[in-house]
Amino acid sequence: MKRLKKKITAFLLCVVLTLACAIAGAGDVHAEGETLTYIGNYRGVYNYGTAEAVKSNESNFWYCFNINGTETLFRLANPDGRYRLQNMLKKGYTYQFTATDGVVTSATEINTPIGAMQGRAVVGTPGVRTVKNFLATALMPVGTTLYVFGGGWNWQDSGGGGYSRTIGICNDWVVFFNDHYRNYTYKNMDATQSYYPFGGFNQFFFAGLDCSGYVGWTLYNTFETQTGNNTYAMHSTATARTLAAKGWGTYTAPMDETVFLRPGDVVSMNGHVWISLGTCPDGSVLIAHSTPSPSRAGLPGGGVQVSALGMDTGCQAYQLADYYMRNFNPYWYSVYQTMLYYPSDYLVTVGKFSWDVSSGTGLSDPEGITQMYAQDALNLLLSGR
């Protein structure tokens, strides 16, 4: 009997040690306080999609890394409360990282995939504060950046993140687009199969842009020349009013379906924000935004795109939008149709921000693009190709 008890005790001790090693790091037994270095593929928050994985329980989160084929759990150090590591680690990417007593303290991305991007029809110049450059910049992510709710915001979804404070098109957007656009669904009822944030944080903050992240990135690349300065991303409904409060222009609300939108106007709706590329002679409006939209396969995907506000596909804005998406974004166009929205859905009970191009506090307009119809504005933007 004593021999049996010893065998059971030894077995239980072995189980406990094995579990402890898996949690502490890839099966390594090390002395207390010892710092070890690992290479692993980051797999996200352990038990994501369950009641345990909500932000209010963040101090108890385990984070999963695949190390040599073994799923291994770690804590993440968060000494300043800013979620530095959470905002750096990207699900599916490989890192060399260090951990002390099973707590990750630093990480460096390695073996980064490079996304091959189709040629850009229009390219903006960071820091050139003109309406023309603002619109050229707005067109850069079109057709190559998918819609991710919270994309451009930080991991904890409390404000603009590093990806809306980056100069130029982010490689991660292109990689994610190339890997997913054919069968992309931005939201799934199964949280473990969804790119939609769950529990108050967003594991795919790096993969694309939502509407406010897109406008924030466009503003950032128009006003700034270096990555990492203060964010321009703000809640969509308040964007137009906030830009006017900065002294950069005027805010008009409410609006109706007869409003004449100028190139460069920023329009806030309840839960959405978009950029006007101008009004057409027939009253239809050409716009740029990041939004969910159905794919040709019926999947809810979408992303940064040029669309139209009008009554039918015969309107001038739709013809311009379809021309632009078909000719300059062929990969996108092979999956997503050009979207048409009724003016009553986009121009009622909303607020419009228009740049004061004469004050010198926001953007200037030396080309006079704000006075152009949409087609003339688009032709001007394309003239530098």
N, C-alpha and C positions, 0 to 999 in steps of 0.2 A: 504493500500500500504506500509506504514512504517513497519507494522508488517511482511509483506511478505519479505521486504528488510532485516529486522533483521534475519528472518529465513534463507534466502539465505546466508547472511554474516556468520552466525553461522555454516551453513553447510560447506561453503568453508573453514572456519577456522579449522573445524574438519578434513576435508580432508588433509589440509596442515600439521596439527599436526600429523595425522596418517602416512603420508609419511615420515615426518621428523623422527618419532620414528622408523619406519622400517629401515631407513638408519642409524640412530645413534646406533641402537642395540636392536633388539628383542622387540620393543614396550615399552621399559623403558623410562620414562621421568625423566631426572636427571639434577642437577644443572650444570652450566658451569664449566668445570675443574674437574668434579667428575670422578673418576676412578671406573669402574664396572668390575666385573668378570663374564664370561660366559662359558658355555660348548656347543660346537657346532661342527658339521661335516663340514670340509672345502670343498667347492665346486668349488674353482678356481676363475679365473678372470671373472667378470661379463661381459656379452656380448662377450665372447670369440668366435673368428671366424668371427667377424665383423671388419669393417674398423677402429672402435674406439679402438680395442684391439691390438694395435701394440706398440712395445717397445718405440718408439719415443713419445708416448702419455702416458707413464707409470705414470707420476705424476698425471694423472687424473683417474687412474684405481680405480674401486671399486672391492672389493674382497668379495665373497659370502660365508656365513656360514649358515648351516641349524641348527636352534636353536629351539628345541621342535616342529619340523615340519614346522617352518616358515623360509623362505629364507630371510636372513638379510644381508645388505651390510655394509661394513666397508672400511676405508682406512687402509693401512699398513704404520707404521712409517718406515722411511728410512734415519735416520739422518747422517749416514756415507757414503751413496751412494753405499753400498756394497750389498744391497738387502738381508740383513740378514734373515728377516722373509720369504721372497719369497723362499729362499734357504732352509728353514726349513719346511715350510708348504707343505703337500703332499695331493693332491686331493683325497678325499674319506676317509681320516683319521680324527679321532676325537681329539679335543684339548680343554683344559681349557686355556682360554686366557683373558687378561685384555685389556681394551680399555678406553681411555680418550677422551671425545667429539667425539666418533665414530671412533677413530684412534687406531688400535691395536698396543700395545707397547711390549707385550711379549706373548708367547704361550708355552704350555707344552703338548706334545702328551700323550694321555691317551687311555686305552683300545686297545692297539696295538695288531693286529692279529699276530699270530706266524705261520710261514710257516713250514710244515713238509717236510724236504728235503730227497730225496732218498740217500742212502749211497754213499759216494764218493769213486771212484775207486782209486784215487790218491790224496794225500793231501800234499801241500807244507808247509814249515816252514818259517814264517816271518823273514826277515833279513838274511837268509842264502844265501850268494852271490855266488852261483854256477849255472852253466848252467842246471844241473840236477834239482835243486830246482826251477829255473825259469820255466822249462817246467812242472814240477809237479804242480806248482802254476797255470800255464796257463790252465791246465786241470780241475781245481776245479770248475769253473762256467759252464763247458760244460754240456749241456742238462738240465740246470735248470734256465737259464737266457735268457729272450727273447730280441729280437732286438728292441731297441728304439733309433731313431735318436736323438742324443744329450744325450743319457744315459751315465752317468759318467762325464758329463759336468755340469756347473752350470745353474741355472734357466735362467739367462740372456744370456747364450750361448756364453760367452766371454772367457772361459778357463775351466780347469779341476775343477770339483766340489767336494763336500765332499764325494760322493760315489766312486770316483776313488782314494780317499785318506783315505780309510777305510781298516783296517786289517780284513781279512776274508771275507767269503761270506755274503753279506748283506741280512738280513731277508726280506727286502722289495722286493728284486728280486724274492725270493722264493715264497712269498705270491702272487705276481703278476703273476708269472708263473703258480702256482697251480690254480689260479682263471681264467686264460685267455688262456692257451696254446692250448686247444682243438679247439677253434674257433678264434684264434688271427689274426687280420689284423693290421699291424703296421701303415698303411697309408690309409686314407679314404678321398674321395673328400669333404665330409662334415666335416669341421674342428671340429665341436662339437662332432663328433663320431670317431675322429681320435686320435691316440697317437703320431702323427707327429707334430713337433712344428709349431706354426703359429704366425706370427707377430714379429719374432725375439726373442722369448723366448719359453721355453719348460716346460709345466705344468707336464710332466711325466718324468722329469730328474731323478727321484728316482726309476723308475720301471724296468729298465734293462740297457743294455750297447750297445753302438754302437762300431764300430771297434776300433777307437782310444781310447775310454773310456775303452774298454777291455784290450788293450795292456798297457794303462797307469795304470790300476788297477794291472795288472800282474807285471809290473816293480815296482810299489809301494810296493807290498807285498813281493817282492824279496829283495828290498833294505832297507825297513823300518820295524820297529817293533811296532810303535805307530800310532794310527789314528790321522790325522789332520796336518801332515807336508806338505811341498811343493809338488805340483802336479807333476806327471810324464806324464800326458795326454797332447798330442800335436796333431796338425793337421796331419791327416793320411799321406798325400802326403809327408810331411817333416820329418816324424818320423825317418826313417832310417838315413837320412843325419844328423839330430840333435843328434842322439845317437853317431854317429862317431865324431861329433864336440865336444862332452864331453870328448873325449880321451879314450873311452871305446872299440874301435875297428875300423874296416875299412869299408868304404863305397865304393860299386862297382856299377857303372852305365855307360852305359845301360847294360842290361842282354839279354840273348836269351833263347830259349827253351832247350838248351843243358847244362845249368848251373847245377852244383852239389850243391844243398842246404844242408847245415849241420843242425843238430838239434840245435835249438836256434837262427838261423838266423832270423832277422826281415826284412820283405820286404814291401816297400812302393810302391803303385801304385797311379795313379791319382784318388783320392777319396777313397782309401781303404788301409788298413795296416793289415798284418797277420804275424803269427809266424810259422816258419818251424819246423816240427817234424822229418824231415830227408828225404833223397832220398832213394828210393828202388833200388835193383839191376837192375830192368827193366827201370829205369829212371823216373818212376812216383814219385810224391812227396806227403807226408802226411803233412797236415797243420791244424792249429787251428786258428779260427777267429770268430768274431761276424758279421753276415751278414744276410740280408733278404734272405729268401728262401721259396719256395712254400710248403704248407702243403699237406698232402694226400687228403685234401678236396679242394685243389686248391686255398687256401687263402695265400696272401703274408704276412708271419709272420717271422719266423726264429729267430736266436739268436746265442749264443755262441755254436760252434759245431766243430767237427773234420770232415774234408773233404779231397778230393783227387784231385790232378792235374794229369791227364792222358788222354789217347785217348779213353778208353772205360772202362766199369765196370769190365772187366777181369784183369785190371792192378793191380799190387800188392798193391799200395797205397789205391785204392778203397776197396779192400778186407780187409785191415787193418782198414780203417775208418769205414766200415760197421760193422765189428766185434766189434769194440769199442763202437759205438753208440748203436748197438743192444743189447749187453750184459751188458753194464754198465749204460745205460741211457734209460730204457724201456719206461718210460712215454713219453719222447721226441720221441723215435723211433715209438711209436704207432701213432704219428701224422705227423712226418717229416721223409722223406726219406733221406738217405745219399747222399750228393751232390758231383758231379763230375764236374770239370771244365777243359776246354782245356788249355794246357800249353800256347798256343798262347795268351790266354786272361789274363793270370796271370804272365807271365814271359817275356813279351816284353815291352820295354820302361818303365822299373821300376828300382828301386834302392834297393840294398841289403846291410844290415848291418850285419857284422859278429863280434862276440866278440873276442877281443884279450885276450885270457885266460892266457897268460904268463906275462902280464904287471902288474897285481895286481890292476889296476885302476877300473875295472868293475866287471866281473865275472870270477871266476876260473873254472877249469874243472878237478877235481881230479879223476873223474870216467872215463874220456876220452870219454864222451858221444858225443862230437862234431865229433868224428871220426867214429861213428857208422852209419850203415844203419838204416832206420826208424824202421824196425821191432825189431832190437836189442835194439834201444833206448826205444821203447815202452815197450818191455819186462823188461828192467831195471827199468822203472818208475813203472811198475805194480808189480815188485818183492817184494816191501815192503808191499803189501796188507796183 
